[in-house]
Amino acid sequence: MPRIRTISTAGALLLSAGSAHALPLADVEIGARYWQADPSGDVTYDGGGFDVEDDLDFDKEGTPNLYARAAIPFVTLDAEYTDLSYDGEIQRSVGQWGGQDIVANGSSSFDARLLHAGAMFSLPVPFVDIGLGLGATNVDAEAELQTDAGKETGSANFTMPVAKAEVRVDLPALPLNAGVRANGIGYDGDSFRDVTAEVGFEMGLLQVRAGYRQIAVDYDGGDDLKVDSDFSGPFAGLHLAF
Protein backbone atom coordinates (compact mmCIF):
# COMPACT_ATOMS: atom_id res chain seq x y z
CA MET A 1 0.00 0.00 0.00
CA PRO A 2 1.31 3.53 -0.66
CA ARG A 3 3.47 4.82 2.15
CA ILE A 4 2.49 8.40 1.31
CA ARG A 5 -0.57 7.83 3.48
CA THR A 6 1.71 7.79 6.52
CA ILE A 7 3.03 11.26 5.70
CA SER A 8 -0.44 12.60 4.96
CA THR A 9 -1.88 11.26 8.19
CA ALA A 10 1.04 12.59 10.22
CA GLY A 11 0.47 16.01 8.71
CA ALA A 12 -3.21 15.87 9.59
CA LEU A 13 -2.38 15.03 13.20
CA LEU A 14 0.03 17.93 13.52
CA LEU A 15 -2.41 20.34 11.86
CA SER A 16 -5.12 19.25 14.26
CA ALA A 17 -2.73 19.91 17.13
CA GLY A 18 -2.04 23.39 15.77
CA SER A 19 -5.75 24.14 15.51
CA ALA A 20 -6.28 22.97 19.08
CA HIS A 21 -3.51 25.27 20.26
CA ALA A 22 -5.59 28.21 19.06
CA LEU A 23 -8.38 27.28 21.46
CA PRO A 24 -8.59 29.39 24.63
CA LEU A 25 -7.02 27.79 27.70
CA ALA A 26 -5.94 24.75 25.67
CA ASP A 27 -3.00 22.56 26.67
CA VAL A 28 -1.60 20.91 23.54
CA GLU A 29 0.57 17.79 23.36
CA ILE A 30 2.18 16.11 20.35
CA GLY A 31 4.41 13.08 20.35
CA ALA A 32 6.01 10.24 18.45
CA ARG A 33 6.83 6.74 19.62
CA TYR A 34 8.81 3.81 18.23
CA TRP A 35 7.01 0.60 19.18
CA GLN A 36 8.53 -2.90 19.02
CA ALA A 37 5.28 -4.75 18.30
CA ASP A 38 5.35 -8.56 18.49
CA PRO A 39 2.49 -10.20 16.48
CA SER A 40 0.49 -13.30 17.36
CA GLY A 41 -2.79 -14.87 16.26
CA ASP A 42 -4.31 -15.64 12.85
CA VAL A 43 -5.36 -14.03 9.58
CA THR A 44 -7.94 -15.67 7.31
CA TYR A 45 -8.79 -14.94 3.68
CA ASP A 46 -11.84 -16.61 2.09
CA GLY A 47 -11.78 -19.56 4.45
CA GLY A 48 -8.03 -20.16 4.56
CA GLY A 49 -6.35 -19.31 7.85
CA PHE A 50 -2.67 -18.92 8.73
CA ASP A 51 -0.91 -18.38 12.06
CA VAL A 52 1.08 -15.15 11.74
CA GLU A 53 4.07 -16.53 13.67
CA ASP A 54 4.24 -20.23 12.78
CA ASP A 55 2.86 -20.14 9.21
CA LEU A 56 3.75 -16.66 7.94
CA ASP A 57 7.05 -16.21 9.80
CA PHE A 58 6.19 -12.76 11.19
CA ASP A 59 8.40 -11.54 14.03
CA LYS A 60 8.73 -8.43 16.18
CA GLU A 61 9.09 -5.26 14.09
CA GLY A 62 9.61 -1.61 14.96
CA THR A 63 6.71 0.63 14.01
CA PRO A 64 6.08 4.40 14.29
CA ASN A 65 3.18 5.94 16.24
CA LEU A 66 2.12 9.60 16.12
CA TYR A 67 -0.37 11.30 18.41
CA ALA A 68 -1.80 14.71 19.29
CA ARG A 69 -3.93 15.85 22.23
CA ALA A 70 -5.67 19.10 23.17
CA ALA A 71 -7.05 19.62 26.68
CA ILE A 72 -9.53 22.35 27.52
CA PRO A 73 -11.26 22.55 30.90
CA PHE A 74 -12.85 19.16 31.63
CA VAL A 75 -12.48 17.89 28.02
CA THR A 76 -9.55 16.22 26.24
CA LEU A 77 -9.50 15.64 22.47
CA ASP A 78 -7.01 13.19 21.01
CA ALA A 79 -5.93 11.58 17.73
CA GLU A 80 -3.42 8.77 17.15
CA TYR A 81 -1.94 7.07 14.09
CA THR A 82 -0.27 3.64 14.15
CA ASP A 83 1.40 1.83 11.25
CA LEU A 84 2.02 -1.94 11.47
CA SER A 85 4.05 -3.77 8.81
CA TYR A 86 5.40 -7.35 8.71
CA ASP A 87 7.14 -9.55 6.13
CA GLY A 88 8.08 -13.21 6.23
CA GLU A 89 8.41 -16.50 4.39
CA ILE A 90 5.51 -18.96 4.20
CA GLN A 91 6.30 -21.91 6.44
CA ARG A 92 3.46 -24.19 5.28
CA SER A 93 3.54 -26.14 2.03
CA VAL A 94 -0.18 -26.98 2.11
CA GLY A 95 -3.10 -24.68 2.84
CA GLN A 96 -5.78 -22.44 1.36
CA TRP A 97 -5.69 -18.68 0.92
CA GLY A 98 -8.23 -16.69 -1.04
CA GLY A 99 -9.88 -19.88 -2.21
CA GLN A 100 -6.61 -21.08 -3.78
CA ASP A 101 -4.46 -24.01 -2.67
CA ILE A 102 -1.03 -22.97 -1.40
CA VAL A 103 1.27 -25.80 -2.51
CA ALA A 104 4.67 -24.12 -2.43
CA ASN A 105 6.67 -21.89 -0.14
CA GLY A 106 6.74 -18.17 -0.87
CA SER A 107 6.65 -14.73 0.73
CA SER A 108 4.06 -13.23 3.07
CA SER A 109 3.26 -9.69 4.21
CA PHE A 110 0.79 -7.88 6.45
CA ASP A 111 0.16 -4.14 6.66
CA ALA A 112 -2.31 -2.29 8.87
CA ARG A 113 -2.91 1.37 9.54
CA LEU A 114 -4.92 2.39 12.59
CA LEU A 115 -6.34 5.88 13.00
CA HIS A 116 -8.07 6.77 16.27
CA ALA A 117 -9.88 9.94 17.37
CA GLY A 118 -11.90 10.58 20.50
CA ALA A 119 -12.90 12.84 23.36
CA MET A 120 -12.81 12.37 27.13
CA PHE A 121 -14.37 14.23 30.01
CA SER A 122 -11.64 14.80 32.58
CA LEU A 123 -11.90 14.96 36.35
CA PRO A 124 -8.73 16.63 37.64
CA VAL A 125 -7.89 16.10 41.29
CA PRO A 126 -4.57 16.97 42.95
CA PHE A 127 -1.75 15.14 41.13
CA VAL A 128 -4.22 12.85 39.28
CA ASP A 129 -6.24 13.18 36.06
CA ILE A 130 -9.07 10.73 35.41
CA GLY A 131 -10.78 10.65 32.02
CA LEU A 132 -13.75 8.79 30.53
CA GLY A 133 -15.04 9.18 27.00
CA LEU A 134 -15.88 7.84 23.55
CA GLY A 135 -14.10 7.62 20.22
CA ALA A 136 -13.69 5.65 17.02
CA THR A 137 -10.84 3.60 15.54
CA ASN A 138 -10.44 2.87 11.83
CA VAL A 139 -8.41 -0.19 10.81
CA ASP A 140 -7.20 -0.55 7.21
CA ALA A 141 -5.47 -3.94 6.84
CA GLU A 142 -4.04 -6.01 4.00
CA ALA A 143 -2.43 -9.47 4.00
CA GLU A 144 -0.68 -10.93 0.96
CA LEU A 145 0.79 -14.34 0.08
CA GLN A 146 2.92 -14.76 -3.03
CA THR A 147 4.05 -18.16 -4.34
CA ASP A 148 5.08 -19.64 -7.68
CA ALA A 149 1.36 -20.05 -8.40
CA GLY A 150 0.73 -16.32 -8.10
CA LYS A 151 -0.24 -13.61 -5.61
CA GLU A 152 -3.40 -13.46 -3.50
CA THR A 153 -4.27 -10.42 -1.36
CA GLY A 154 -7.00 -10.06 1.23
CA SER A 155 -8.05 -6.73 2.72
CA ALA A 156 -10.33 -5.27 5.37
CA ASN A 157 -11.31 -1.71 6.23
CA PHE A 158 -13.59 -1.12 9.19
CA THR A 159 -14.33 1.44 11.88
CA MET A 160 -15.31 0.57 15.45
CA PRO A 161 -16.76 2.91 18.08
CA VAL A 162 -14.82 2.57 21.32
CA ALA A 163 -15.11 3.49 24.98
CA LYS A 164 -12.10 5.31 26.44
CA ALA A 165 -10.56 5.60 29.90
CA GLU A 166 -7.36 7.13 31.25
CA VAL A 167 -5.63 7.65 34.58
CA ARG A 168 -2.52 9.84 34.79
CA VAL A 169 -0.49 10.68 37.88
CA ASP A 170 2.01 13.55 38.24
CA LEU A 171 4.43 12.74 41.03
CA PRO A 172 4.83 15.75 43.38
CA ALA A 173 8.27 17.36 43.55
CA LEU A 174 9.62 14.99 40.88
CA PRO A 175 9.90 15.44 37.08
CA LEU A 176 8.04 12.17 36.57
CA ASN A 177 4.56 11.13 35.54
CA ALA A 178 2.85 7.82 34.88
CA GLY A 179 -0.34 6.87 33.09
CA VAL A 180 -2.55 4.08 31.82
CA ARG A 181 -5.08 4.55 29.05
CA ALA A 182 -7.32 2.14 27.19
CA ASN A 183 -9.95 2.12 24.51
CA GLY A 184 -11.98 -0.77 23.21
CA ILE A 185 -15.29 -2.46 22.49
CA GLY A 186 -16.81 -5.86 21.80
CA TYR A 187 -20.05 -6.69 19.98
CA ASP A 188 -21.49 -9.26 17.51
CA GLY A 189 -18.39 -11.43 17.81
CA ASP A 190 -16.00 -8.59 16.91
CA SER A 191 -13.76 -6.83 19.42
CA PHE A 192 -10.98 -4.27 19.63
CA ARG A 193 -8.69 -3.34 22.52
CA ASP A 194 -5.81 -0.85 22.74
CA VAL A 195 -4.05 -0.49 26.11
CA THR A 196 -0.99 1.64 26.89
CA ALA A 197 0.97 1.98 30.15
CA GLU A 198 3.81 4.49 30.28
CA VAL A 199 6.10 6.63 32.42
CA GLY A 200 7.45 10.04 31.45
CA PHE A 201 10.53 12.04 32.45
CA GLU A 202 9.93 15.80 32.12
CA MET A 203 12.56 18.25 30.85
CA GLY A 204 10.67 21.51 30.47
CA LEU A 205 8.37 21.27 27.46
CA LEU A 206 10.01 18.02 26.38
CA GLN A 207 9.32 14.61 27.87
CA VAL A 208 10.93 11.24 27.26
CA ARG A 209 8.34 8.50 27.59
CA ALA A 210 8.61 4.71 27.65
CA GLY A 211 6.15 1.94 28.31
CA TYR A 212 4.24 -1.03 26.96
CA ARG A 213 1.36 -1.18 24.46
CA GLN A 214 -1.02 -3.95 23.41
CA ILE A 215 -3.51 -3.93 20.53
CA ALA A 216 -5.89 -6.89 20.11
CA VAL A 217 -8.16 -7.13 17.05
CA ASP A 218 -10.82 -9.79 16.47
CA TYR A 219 -12.71 -8.87 13.30
CA ASP A 220 -14.96 -11.24 11.36
CA GLY A 221 -17.11 -8.69 9.52
CA GLY A 222 -18.12 -8.31 5.89
CA ASP A 223 -14.61 -8.00 4.37
CA ASP A 224 -12.77 -10.90 2.76
CA LEU A 225 -9.92 -10.69 5.31
CA LYS A 226 -10.61 -11.85 8.87
CA VAL A 227 -8.19 -10.82 11.61
CA ASP A 228 -7.80 -12.37 15.06
CA SER A 229 -4.42 -11.02 16.09
CA ASP A 230 -2.56 -9.41 18.96
CA PHE A 231 0.29 -6.89 18.71
CA SER A 232 2.22 -6.06 21.87
CA GLY A 233 5.59 -4.85 23.06
CA PRO A 234 7.64 -2.01 24.59
CA PHE A 235 7.99 1.49 23.16
CA ALA A 236 9.95 4.70 23.69
CA GLY A 237 9.41 8.19 22.33
CA LEU A 238 9.47 11.96 22.66
CA HIS A 239 6.58 14.16 23.77
CA LEU A 240 6.11 17.94 23.59
CA ALA A 241 3.62 19.79 25.80
CA PHE A 242 2.67 23.45 25.19
Buried (B, 14 or more C-beta within 10 A) or exposed (E): BEEEBBEEBBEBBBEBBEBBBEEEEBBBBBBBBEBBBBBBBBBBBBEBBBBBBEBBBBEBBEBBBBBBBBBBEEBBBBBBBBBBBBBBEBBBEEBBBBEBEBEEBBBBBBBBBBBBBBBBEBEEEEEEBBBEBBBBBEBBBBBBBBBEEEEBBBBBEBEBEBEBBBEBBBEEEEEBBBBBBBBBBEEEEBBBBBBBEBBBBBEEEEBEBEBBBBBBBBBBBEBBBBBBBBBBBBBEBEBBBE
